[in-house]
């Protein structure tokens, strides 16, 4: 997609979302829910209670457990792979890949060996 097409599509999406937001803001059901949430948060602050405390009070068998003591372990995200550029000195062919599952790269490694082919690699940002 060209940059101008992407720009126009983004503009159109923004217009649609603005119209949707306007319709939602006029919805009485939403106003009631927002009012309830505000009152609930005020009440929680008044009694120094968290959402976990409220859930535990209303649904003691729920799966949500409050952390006890130590730090909560967060699941890490995968580290993004770096782009490598391989230049074949035999025929001058250049390929760029983030992983080793590239068809041509596999062929090269089968023909000349993995260590040799890795020697052709240049790390790109």
C-alpha positions as CSV (number, residue, x, y, z in Angstrom):
1,X,0.0,0.0,0.0
2,X,1.4,3.4,-0.9
3,X,1.9,6.0,1.8
4,X,-0.9,8.2,0.5
5,X,-3.3,5.3,0.5
6,X,-2.3,4.4,4.0
7,X,-2.8,8.0,5.1
8,X,-6.3,8.2,3.5
9,X,-7.3,4.8,5.1
10,X,-6.1,6.1,8.5
11,X,-8.0,9.3,8.1
12,X,-11.2,7.3,7.2
13,X,-10.7,5.0,10.2
14,X,-10.3,8.1,12.5
15,X,-13.5,9.6,11.2
16,X,-15.4,6.3,11.8
17,X,-14.0,6.0,15.3
18,X,-14.9,9.6,16.1
19,X,-18.5,9.0,14.9
20,X,-18.6,5.8,17.0
21,X,-17.3,7.7,20.1
22,X,-19.9,10.4,19.6
23,X,-22.7,7.9,19.5
24,X,-21.3,6.1,22.6
25,X,-21.0,9.3,24.5
26,X,-24.7,10.0,24.0
27,X,-25.7,6.5,25.1
28,X,-27.6,6.5,28.4
29,X,-26.5,3.0,29.3
30,X,-22.8,4.1,29.0
31,X,-23.5,7.2,31.2
32,X,-25.1,4.9,33.9
33,X,-22.1,2.5,33.8
34,X,-19.6,5.4,34.0
35,X,-21.5,6.9,37.0
36,X,-21.5,3.5,38.7
37,X,-17.8,3.1,38.1
38,X,-17.1,6.5,39.5
39,X,-19.1,5.8,42.7
40,X,-17.5,2.4,43.1
41,X,-14.0,3.8,42.8
42,X,-14.8,6.5,45.3
43,X,-16.2,3.9,47.7
44,X,-13.1,1.7,47.2
45,X,-10.9,4.6,48.0
46,X,-12.9,5.5,51.1
47,X,-12.4,2.0,52.5
48,X,-8.9,1.5,51.0
49,X,-9.9,-1.6,49.0
50,X,-8.6,-2.7,45.6
51,X,-10.4,-4.4,42.7
52,X,-8.9,-7.7,43.9
53,X,-10.4,-7.2,47.3
54,X,-13.8,-6.5,45.8
55,X,-13.6,-9.6,43.5
56,X,-12.5,-11.8,46.5
57,X,-15.4,-10.4,48.5
58,X,-18.1,-10.9,45.8
59,X,-16.6,-14.2,44.3
60,X,-14.4,-16.0,46.8
61,X,-13.9,-18.9,44.4
62,X,-12.6,-16.8,41.6
63,X,-9.3,-17.6,39.9
64,X,-7.8,-14.1,40.7
65,X,-5.4,-14.4,43.6
66,X,-3.8,-11.5,45.3
67,X,0.0,-11.7,45.4
68,X,1.4,-12.5,48.8
69,X,4.7,-10.9,49.7
70,X,7.2,-11.1,46.9
71,X,7.2,-9.5,43.5
72,X,4.8,-10.7,40.8
73,X,6.6,-12.6,38.0
74,X,5.9,-11.1,34.6
75,X,6.1,-13.1,31.5
76,X,8.7,-11.8,29.2
77,X,8.2,-11.1,25.5
78,X,10.4,-12.7,22.9
79,X,13.4,-10.7,21.9
80,X,13.2,-9.4,18.3
81,X,15.6,-11.1,15.9
82,X,18.2,-9.0,14.2
83,X,18.3,-8.9,10.4
84,X,21.3,-10.6,8.8
85,X,22.5,-10.0,5.3
86,X,24.3,-12.9,3.6
87,X,26.5,-12.3,0.5
88,X,27.5,-15.3,-1.4
89,X,31.1,-14.8,-2.7
90,X,30.6,-17.5,-5.4
91,X,27.8,-15.8,-7.3
92,X,27.4,-12.4,-5.6
93,X,23.8,-13.1,-4.6
94,X,22.6,-11.3,-1.5
95,X,19.8,-12.3,0.9
96,X,18.4,-10.7,4.0
97,X,16.7,-12.7,6.7
98,X,15.8,-12.7,10.4
99,X,16.0,-16.5,10.8
100,X,17.5,-19.6,9.5
101,X,14.4,-20.8,7.7
102,X,15.2,-19.1,4.4
103,X,15.0,-21.4,1.4
104,X,18.1,-20.1,-0.3
105,X,20.1,-19.9,2.9
106,X,19.3,-23.5,3.6
107,X,20.5,-24.5,0.2
108,X,23.8,-22.6,0.7
109,X,24.3,-24.2,4.1
110,X,23.7,-27.6,2.6
111,X,26.2,-26.9,-0.3
112,X,29.0,-25.1,1.5
113,X,28.3,-25.9,5.2
114,X,26.7,-23.8,8.0
115,X,30.0,-22.4,9.4
116,X,31.2,-21.2,6.1
117,X,27.8,-19.5,5.2
118,X,27.6,-17.9,8.7
119,X,31.0,-16.3,7.8
120,X,29.3,-14.5,4.9
121,X,26.8,-12.8,7.3
122,X,26.7,-9.1,8.2
123,X,24.4,-8.0,11.0
124,X,22.0,-5.2,10.0
125,X,20.4,-3.0,12.6
